[in-house]
Amino acid sequence: MKSIISRFAFAAVIPLALTAGASALQAQEAMAESCTASFSAETVTIQSDPVMLTLTLSNAIGDIEHGTAAEKSGLVVTEVTSGEEGIALYLDTSKGKTGEWQLSFKGSEGACSGIIKVNAAEATEENAPESGEG
């Protein structure tokens, strides 16, 4: 009889634990969806030097632990620092692909994401394609 009761209790606890875990995950995802990241420039250009942007979050997410870019974007979040003048985001665009890409930020109390547009490098005398005339 005791084993039947313990099996019943075990069978009842497992779904509750799974539900609680799923609820925590859903809450974290909902928080990320409700938090929007915006940047001091809506568009960045592919270049060899890192780009520094000011990051603004619609909701507080605590101390920012790291930032990531969509893998296919070729962008790399190299550093995110908080200071008196706001949140500084350093973005390596040297291997970036043109288009609109999501950048995500994980903090100690939540997550946030936003979209940044990446343009091709502007043609200059140094990087202009050769005309083929000669």
MARBA-3410 file (N, C-alpha, C, O; in Angstrom, 1 decimal):
134
0.8,-1.2,0.0,0.0,0.0,0.0,0.9,1.3,0.0,0.6,2.2,-0.7 ~ 1.9,1.2,0.8,2.8,2.4,0.9,3.5,2.7,-0.5,3.6,3.8,-0.8 ~ 3.9,1.6,-1.2,4.5,1.8,-2.5,3.5,2.4,-3.5,3.9,3.1,-4.4 ~ 2.3,2.0,-3.4,1.2,2.6,-4.3,1.1,4.1,-4.1,1.0,4.9,-5.0 ~ 1.1,4.5,-2.8,1.0,5.9,-2.5,2.2,6.7,-2.9,2.1,7.8,-3.5
3.4,6.1,-2.7,4.6,6.8,-3.1,4.7,6.9,-4.6,5.2,7.9,-5.2 ~ 4.2,5.9,-5.4,4.2,5.9,-6.8,3.2,7.0,-7.3,3.5,7.8,-8.2 ~ 2.1,7.1,-6.6,1.1,8.1,-7.0,1.7,9.5,-6.7,1.5,10.4,-7.5 ~ 2.3,9.7,-5.6,2.9,11.0,-5.2,4.0,11.4,-6.2,4.0,12.5,-6.7 ~ 4.8,10.4,-6.6,5.9,10.6,-7.6,5.3,11.0,-8.9,5.7,11.9,-9.6
4.2,10.3,-9.3,3.6,10.5,-10.6,2.9,11.9,-10.6,2.9,12.6,-11.7 ~ 2.5,12.4,-9.5,1.9,13.7,-9.4,2.9,14.8,-9.4,2.6,15.9,-9.9 ~ 4.0,14.6,-8.8,5.1,15.6,-8.6,5.8,15.9,-9.9,6.1,17.1,-10.2 ~ 6.1,14.9,-10.7,6.8,15.1,-11.9,6.1,16.1,-12.9,6.8,17.0,-13.3 ~ 4.9,15.9,-13.2,4.2,16.9,-14.1,4.2,18.3,-13.5,4.4,19.3,-14.2
4.1,18.4,-12.2,4.1,19.7,-11.5,5.5,20.4,-11.7,5.6,21.6,-12.0 ~ 6.6,19.6,-11.5,7.9,20.1,-11.7,8.2,20.5,-13.1,8.8,21.6,-13.3 ~ 7.7,19.7,-14.0,7.9,20.1,-15.5,7.1,21.3,-15.8,7.6,22.2,-16.5 ~ 5.9,21.5,-15.3,5.1,22.7,-15.5,5.8,23.9,-14.9,5.8,24.9,-15.6 ~ 6.3,23.8,-13.7,7.0,24.9,-13.1,8.2,25.3,-13.9,8.4,26.5,-14.1
9.0,24.4,-14.4,10.1,24.7,-15.2,9.7,25.3,-16.5,10.4,26.3,-16.9 ~ 8.7,24.8,-17.1,8.2,25.4,-18.4,7.7,26.8,-18.1,7.9,27.7,-19.0 ~ 7.0,27.0,-17.0,6.5,28.4,-16.7,7.6,29.4,-16.5,7.5,30.5,-17.0 ~ 8.7,29.0,-15.9,9.9,29.8,-15.7,10.5,30.2,-17.0,10.8,31.3,-17.3 ~ 10.6,29.2,-17.9,11.1,29.4,-19.3,10.2,30.4,-20.0,10.7,31.3,-20.7
8.9,30.1,-20.0,7.9,31.0,-20.7,8.0,32.4,-20.1,7.9,33.4,-20.9 ~ 8.2,32.6,-18.8,8.2,33.9,-18.3,9.5,34.6,-18.8,9.4,35.8,-19.1 ~ 10.6,33.9,-18.9,11.9,34.5,-19.3,11.7,34.9,-20.8,12.2,36.0,-21.2 ~ 11.1,34.0,-21.6,10.9,34.4,-23.0,10.0,35.6,-23.2,10.2,36.4,-24.0 ~ 8.9,35.6,-22.4,8.0,36.7,-22.4,8.7,38.0,-22.0,8.4,39.1,-22.6
9.6,38.0,-21.1,10.3,39.1,-20.7,11.2,39.6,-21.8,11.3,40.8,-22.1 ~ 11.8,38.7,-22.5,12.7,39.1,-23.7,11.8,39.7,-24.8,12.3,40.7,-25.4 ~ 10.6,39.2,-25.0,9.8,39.7,-26.0,9.3,41.1,-25.7,9.1,41.9,-26.5 ~ 9.1,41.4,-24.4,8.5,42.6,-24.0,9.6,43.7,-23.8,9.3,44.9,-23.6 ~ 10.9,43.3,-23.9,12.0,44.2,-23.7,12.6,44.5,-25.1,13.0,43.5,-25.8
12.7,45.7,-25.5,13.2,46.1,-26.8,14.5,46.9,-26.6,14.6,47.8,-25.8 ~ 15.5,46.4,-27.4,16.8,47.1,-27.4,16.8,48.1,-28.6,16.4,47.7,-29.7 ~ 17.3,49.3,-28.3,17.5,50.2,-29.5,18.9,50.7,-29.4,19.6,50.7,-28.4 ~ 19.4,51.2,-30.5,20.8,51.6,-30.7,20.9,53.0,-31.1,20.0,53.6,-31.7 ~ 22.0,53.7,-30.8,22.2,55.1,-31.1,22.3,55.3,-32.6,22.0,56.4,-33.1
22.5,54.3,-33.4,22.4,54.3,-34.9,21.6,53.1,-35.3,21.9,52.0,-34.9 ~ 20.6,53.3,-36.2,19.8,52.2,-36.7,20.6,51.4,-37.6,20.2,50.2,-37.8 ~ 21.6,52.0,-38.3,22.3,51.3,-39.3,23.8,51.4,-39.1,24.3,52.4,-38.7 ~ 24.6,50.3,-39.3,26.0,50.3,-39.2,26.6,49.8,-40.5,25.9,49.2,-41.3 ~ 27.8,50.2,-40.8,28.5,49.8,-42.0,29.6,48.8,-41.7,30.2,48.8,-40.7
29.7,47.9,-42.6,30.8,46.8,-42.5,32.1,47.6,-42.6,32.4,48.3,-43.6 ~ 32.9,47.4,-41.6,34.3,48.1,-41.5,35.2,47.2,-40.7,34.8,46.4,-39.9 ~ 36.5,47.5,-40.8,37.5,46.7,-40.1,37.6,47.1,-38.6,37.9,46.2,-37.8 ~ 37.3,48.3,-38.2,37.3,48.8,-36.8,36.0,48.5,-36.2,34.9,48.6,-36.8 ~ 36.0,48.1,-34.9,34.8,47.9,-34.2,33.9,49.2,-34.1,34.5,50.3,-34.1
32.6,49.0,-34.1,31.7,50.1,-34.1,31.2,50.3,-32.6,30.9,49.3,-32.0 ~ 31.2,51.5,-32.1,30.7,51.7,-30.7,29.3,52.4,-30.9,29.2,53.4,-31.5 ~ 28.4,51.8,-30.2,27.0,52.3,-30.2,26.5,52.5,-28.7,27.1,51.8,-27.8 ~ 25.6,53.3,-28.5,25.0,53.4,-27.2,23.7,52.6,-27.3,22.9,52.7,-28.2 ~ 23.6,51.7,-26.3,22.5,50.8,-26.2,21.4,51.3,-25.2,21.8,51.7,-24.1
20.2,51.3,-25.6,19.1,51.6,-24.7,18.1,50.5,-24.6,17.7,49.9,-25.6 ~ 17.7,50.1,-23.4,16.8,49.0,-23.2,15.5,49.5,-22.7,15.4,50.4,-21.8 ~ 14.4,49.0,-23.2,13.0,49.5,-22.7,12.7,49.0,-21.3,11.9,49.6,-20.6 ~ 13.3,47.9,-20.8,13.2,47.4,-19.5,14.5,47.1,-18.9,15.4,46.7,-19.6 ~ 14.6,47.2,-17.6,15.9,46.9,-16.9,16.0,45.4,-16.9,15.1,44.6,-16.7
17.3,44.9,-17.2,17.5,43.4,-17.2,18.7,43.1,-16.3,19.2,42.0,-16.3 ~ 19.0,44.0,-15.4,20.1,43.8,-14.5,21.5,44.0,-15.1,21.5,44.6,-16.2 ~ 22.5,43.5,-14.5,23.8,43.6,-15.1,23.9,42.8,-16.4,23.6,41.6,-16.3 ~ 24.3,43.4,-17.5,24.4,42.6,-18.7,25.6,41.7,-18.7,26.7,42.1,-18.5 ~ 25.3,40.4,-18.9,26.3,39.3,-18.8,26.9,39.1,-20.2,28.1,38.9,-20.2
26.2,39.2,-21.3,26.7,39.1,-22.6,25.7,39.5,-23.6,24.5,39.6,-23.4 ~ 26.2,39.8,-24.8,25.4,40.1,-26.0,25.8,39.1,-27.1,26.9,38.7,-27.3 ~ 24.8,38.8,-28.0,25.0,37.9,-29.1,24.3,38.5,-30.3,23.3,39.2,-30.2 ~ 24.8,38.1,-31.5,24.2,38.5,-32.8,23.8,37.2,-33.4,24.4,36.1,-33.2 ~ 22.8,37.3,-34.3,22.4,36.1,-35.1,23.6,35.6,-35.8,24.4,36.3,-36.4
23.8,34.3,-35.7,25.1,33.6,-36.2,25.3,34.0,-37.7,26.4,34.2,-38.1 ~ 24.3,33.9,-38.5,24.4,34.2,-40.0,24.8,35.6,-40.3,25.2,35.9,-41.4 ~ 24.7,36.5,-39.3,24.9,37.9,-39.5,26.4,38.2,-39.8,26.8,39.2,-40.4 ~ 27.3,37.4,-39.2,28.7,37.7,-39.2,29.1,38.8,-38.2,30.3,39.1,-38.1 ~ 28.2,39.3,-37.5,28.5,40.3,-36.5,28.9,39.7,-35.2,28.5,38.5,-34.9
29.8,40.4,-34.4,30.2,39.9,-33.1,30.1,41.0,-32.1,30.7,42.1,-32.3 ~ 29.4,40.7,-31.0,29.3,41.7,-29.9,30.6,41.4,-29.1,30.7,40.4,-28.4 ~ 31.5,42.4,-29.2,32.8,42.2,-28.5,32.8,42.6,-27.1,33.5,42.1,-26.2 ~ 32.0,43.6,-26.7,31.9,44.1,-25.4,30.7,44.9,-25.1,30.2,45.6,-26.0 ~ 30.1,44.8,-23.9,29.0,45.6,-23.5,29.4,46.1,-22.1,29.6,45.4,-21.2
29.4,47.5,-21.9,29.8,48.0,-20.7,28.8,49.1,-20.2,28.3,49.9,-21.0 ~ 28.6,49.1,-18.9,27.7,50.2,-18.4,28.5,51.2,-17.7,29.5,50.9,-17.0 ~ 28.1,52.5,-17.9,28.8,53.6,-17.3,27.9,54.7,-17.1,26.7,54.6,-17.2 ~ 28.5,55.8,-16.6,27.7,57.0,-16.3,26.9,57.5,-17.5,25.8,58.1,-17.4 ~ 27.5,57.3,-18.7,26.8,57.8,-19.9,25.9,56.8,-20.6,25.5,57.0,-21.8
25.6,55.7,-20.0,24.8,54.7,-20.5,25.5,53.4,-20.8,26.5,53.1,-20.2 ~ 24.9,52.6,-21.6,25.4,51.3,-22.0,26.1,51.4,-23.3,25.5,51.7,-24.3 ~ 27.4,51.1,-23.3,28.2,51.1,-24.5,28.3,49.7,-25.1,28.6,48.7,-24.4 ~ 28.0,49.6,-26.4,28.1,48.4,-27.1,29.1,48.5,-28.2,29.2,49.4,-29.0 ~ 30.1,47.5,-28.2,31.1,47.4,-29.2,30.8,46.3,-30.1,30.7,45.1,-29.7
30.7,46.6,-31.4,30.3,45.6,-32.4,31.3,45.4,-33.5,31.6,46.4,-34.1 ~ 31.8,44.2,-33.7,32.7,43.9,-34.8,31.9,43.6,-36.0,31.2,42.6,-36.1 ~ 32.0,44.5,-37.0,31.2,44.3,-38.2,32.1,43.8,-39.4,31.6,43.7,-40.5 ~ 33.4,43.5,-39.1,34.3,43.3,-40.2,33.9,42.1,-41.1,34.3,42.0,-42.3 ~ 33.2,41.1,-40.5,32.8,40.0,-41.3,31.2,40.0,-41.5,30.6,38.9,-41.7
30.6,41.1,-41.3,29.2,41.3,-41.3,28.6,41.1,-42.7,29.2,41.3,-43.7 ~ 27.4,40.6,-42.7,26.6,40.5,-43.9,25.5,41.6,-43.9,24.9,41.9,-42.9 ~ 25.2,42.1,-45.1,24.2,43.1,-45.2,22.8,42.6,-44.9,22.5,41.4,-45.1 ~ 22.0,43.4,-44.3,20.6,43.0,-43.9,20.3,43.5,-42.6,21.0,44.3,-42.0 ~ 19.1,43.0,-42.1,18.7,43.4,-40.7,18.9,42.2,-39.8,18.4,41.1,-40.2
19.5,42.4,-38.7,19.9,41.3,-37.8,19.5,41.6,-36.4,19.5,42.7,-35.9 ~ 19.2,40.5,-35.7,18.8,40.6,-34.3,20.1,40.5,-33.4,20.9,39.7,-33.5 ~ 20.1,41.5,-32.4,21.2,41.5,-31.4,20.4,41.2,-30.1,19.4,41.8,-29.8 ~ 20.9,40.3,-29.3,20.3,39.9,-28.0,21.2,40.1,-26.9,22.4,39.9,-27.0 ~ 20.6,40.5,-25.7,21.4,40.8,-24.5,20.8,40.0,-23.4,19.6,40.1,-23.1
21.7,39.4,-22.6,21.3,38.6,-21.4,21.8,39.3,-20.2,23.0,39.6,-20.1 ~ 20.9,39.6,-19.3,21.2,40.3,-18.1,21.0,39.4,-16.9,20.4,38.3,-17.0 ~ 21.4,39.8,-15.7,21.2,39.0,-14.5,19.7,38.9,-14.1,19.4,38.0,-13.3 ~ 18.9,39.7,-14.7,17.4,39.7,-14.3,16.5,39.6,-15.5,15.3,39.9,-15.4 ~ 17.0,39.2,-16.7,16.2,39.1,-17.9,17.0,39.2,-19.1,18.2,39.1,-19.1
16.3,39.4,-20.2,16.9,39.4,-21.6,16.2,40.5,-22.4,15.1,40.9,-22.1 ~ 16.9,40.9,-23.4,16.3,42.0,-24.3,16.9,41.8,-25.7,18.0,41.2,-25.8 ~ 16.2,42.2,-26.7,16.8,42.1,-28.1,16.3,43.2,-29.0,15.3,43.9,-28.7 ~ 17.0,43.5,-30.0,16.7,44.5,-31.0,17.2,44.2,-32.3,18.0,43.3,-32.5 ~ 16.8,45.0,-33.3,17.2,44.8,-34.7,18.2,45.9,-35.1,17.9,47.1,-34.9
19.3,45.5,-35.8,20.2,46.5,-36.3,20.4,46.2,-37.8,20.4,45.1,-38.2 ~ 20.5,47.3,-38.6,20.6,47.1,-40.0,22.1,47.3,-40.4,22.8,48.1,-39.9 ~ 22.6,46.4,-41.3,24.0,46.4,-41.7,24.1,46.7,-43.2,23.4,46.0,-44.0 ~ 24.8,47.8,-43.5,25.0,48.1,-44.9,26.5,47.7,-45.3,27.4,47.6,-44.5 ~ 26.6,47.6,-46.6,28.0,47.3,-47.2,28.8,48.5,-47.0,28.4,49.6,-46.8
30.2,48.3,-47.0,31.1,49.4,-46.9,30.9,50.3,-48.0,30.7,49.9,-49.2 ~ 31.1,51.6,-47.7,31.0,52.6,-48.8,32.2,52.6,-49.6,33.3,52.4,-49.1 ~ 32.1,52.8,-50.9,33.2,52.8,-51.8,34.0,54.1,-51.6,33.4,55.2,-51.6 ~ 35.3,53.9,-51.5,36.2,55.1,-51.4,37.3,54.8,-52.4,37.3,53.8,-53.1 ~ 38.2,55.8,-52.5,39.3,55.6,-53.5,40.1,54.3,-53.1,40.6,53.7,-54.0
40.2,54.1,-51.8,41.0,52.9,-51.4,40.4,51.6,-51.7,41.1,50.6,-52.1 ~ 39.1,51.5,-51.6,38.4,50.2,-51.7,37.5,50.1,-52.9,36.7,49.2,-53.1 ~ 37.5,51.1,-53.8,36.7,51.2,-55.0,37.1,50.1,-55.9,38.3,49.8,-56.1 ~ 36.2,49.4,-56.6,36.5,48.4,-57.6,37.2,49.0,-58.8,37.0,50.1,-59.1 ~ 38.1,48.2,-59.3,38.9,48.7,-60.5,37.9,48.7,-61.7,37.0,47.9,-61.8
38.1,49.7,-62.5,37.2,49.9,-63.6,37.5,48.9,-64.8,36.6,48.7,-65.6 ~ 38.6,48.3,-64.8,38.9,47.4,-65.9,39.5,48.1,-67.1,40.0,47.4,-68.0 ~ 39.6,49.4,-67.1,40.2,50.1,-68.2,41.7,50.2,-68.0,42.1,50.4,-66.8 ~ 42.4,50.3,-69.0,43.8,50.4,-68.6,44.7,50.7,-69.7,45.9,50.8,-69.5
END
